[in-house]
C-alpha cells in the first residue's frame, strides 16, 4: 500500500489518463538549481551529499518545493551499487566518476560488500517520504545492470562503452557473473528503497543504445526481466519504470519481455512510432529534448505541444528524454510547467 | 557509366542478391593496418595525408590489396567540407579535430571558400580509380550536413552534440542557412568525386541519433533528400548510400523520404526488425559490431552467422556497423572474410 495512491503520478502508472499529465524531470534535483549549488558549496563532494541523508533529503525535496513537481526522485547516483559491492568510487569535479576497473583477471569474489552505503540511502528515502506531501510520489532508482557494468569494467564513463562490450564478447560467462552480481545487489537495493518508502522505482539504462541486438537481449532485457520478476514477488504493488536510453526500435522487445510497468522514452524516439507500436495501455514517460528546454522560446513551446498532443488518450508522464542540462534557466522550467498545466499566457 | 558495372558491390547496390555478399569495412583504410601506420609515420599529419593524392591513393588501396575487399573507400575525412568552406581545421594527435567554432554571432559570409582542398581529393579519386581493378568499386563520401554542422558549431567533436542542437532550437533560420551552405558544398564535392571516378558515394551521418524526431526530419532527412535529388540529376547512374547512425526506428522515414539507393545499418539495429520493416528491395549494408571483430573467436563467428542469415534473400553488402577499431588484429579481419566467403575451416 503506497502512501500516496491518490497522487496523479501513481494513478498514471496504474493506467489512468490524466489531463494535464503528471510531470517530473530527470535530474530535477541538481546543478541547475541555485539552492542545490548553495548546499553543494557548503557540504562538499557529490558522493558525500549522496551519503548524507539530511542533505540528500533536502536536495530531493528542492524541485518539488520550488515547482510543485508531481514526483520527487531520490538524489543519489547509479554508482552506489558498485560502491556497495565493494568497488572503490570517487567523483572528481569536472572529470566524473572513477572506480578501480574490473579487469579480465579481477576475481569478483575479492570484492567486499559495503552494505552501509545502501543503508545511508534508505535513511534518505525514509526522511524524504516522511517530509513529502501525500499526493507527491517518491521515486527510487538504480542503474540497470548493463549500464552499471560499463562503469565497473572501464572504471569510468567511456566512449561507446567499448571495454564492457569487448569483455562481454571475449568472456561471456565471466561477464554474466558480473551482471548476476549486479542484479543481486540491485534487487536488494531497490527492495530496500521500497521498504523505506519509495512509491515507484526507475531503472536507468543510459548506455543500452551501444549494444548489438543479441547483446541487448542478453545484457539489457534478460537482467532487467530478472530484477522486475524478483521485485514484483517482493513488492507487487510498486510500479517499475524502465528507461533504456537509445534503444530505438528495440523498445518493442524491451516492453514485451522485461515486465516493466511503464517505459521511459528518450528524446530521440519518434512519438508517432511509439504511440502506434507500443501497447496502448503501457504508461509512457518522456520525452522533451533537454536542449529544447535549455533553448526556451518558440522551439520549447512547439516541442511541448508536439509531445502532449502525441500522447493524448494514453497514460503519459511528462518528462525530459534525458537529464536536465545544468545551464537550464529556472524560468524555462516554469514556462514548461505553466504550458503543461494550462496556465501559460 | 561506371568502370566496374560488373563488380559485386555495384551489382548489389543495383538490387542483385549476391551469395556470398560483397564486403568492405568502414575505416578499412586506417590505423589497424601496419602499412598505414608506416606511411603515416613517414609522411606526418593526418590532414597532410588527406591532401597528398599519392599517399591517400596508396592508403585507399592498402585494404583492397591485402584483403581483396570488394570496394575501396576514399581515404579522407568528413571535415574536408568545412575546410573547403573556409573554416580553419587542424588535427592534433590524441585530441581529434579542432575548428574555429561557428558562433551565434559568426557571419557565414565572412568564410572564404578554399576549393583547392576539394581539388586535392578529386586528384586522389582519379589516381585511385585508375589503379583499382575493374571489378573493385571506389566509394566516395562526405559527412551529412547535420553531422558536419555539429563539428562546425562546436569546433570539435562534442558530447551529445549539444551546441548544434541548441543553435538549431534558438535560431532555426540561422542554422538552416548553415545547413544550406553545407548542402551546396557537399553536392559540389560529391559530384566532383563522381566525375573523378567514384562509382558510388556514401553520406555518413554519425550523429543523427542525438536529434529529436522533428529535428531529425528537418536537419537529417530534408538536407539528405536535397543532396540526393541534386546528385541524381547530375549523375543518375551513381548510387548513394545513406548511413544515419543511431537513427533506430526513424530509419523507416529516412529510407522512405530521402531517396537514397541503399541504407547503412549501425551495429545496434535489430536485424529482424530491419528486414521485416524496411522495403525488401532496398539494399542494406552492415552491421557487424566492431567490438565483435576486435574480440574474435566464437563471438565473432556467431555474430557473422546471425548477420548473413538475417539478410539472406535480399541485397546485402556486408560491413561493420561503425568504423573498425584501431586495435583490431589483422587475423580477425582474415577470419571474417574467410567465413563470409565460405572458405573458413
Interface residues (C-beta under 8 A of the other chain):
Chain A: X160 X162 X165 X166 X169 X170 X172 X209 X210 X211 X212 X213 X214 X215 X216 X246 X247 X248 X249 X250 X251 X252 X253 X267 X268 X269 X270 X271 X272 X273 X277 X287 X289 X291 X292 X294 X295 X297 X299 X300 X302 X303 X306 X321 X322 X325
Chain B: X160 X162 X165 X166 X169 X170 X172 X209 X210 X211 X212 X213 X214 X215 X216 X246 X247 X248 X249 X250 X251 X252 X253 X267 X268 X269 X270 X271 X272 X273 X277 X287 X289 X291 X292 X294 X295 X297 X299 X300 X302 X303 X306 X321 X322 X325
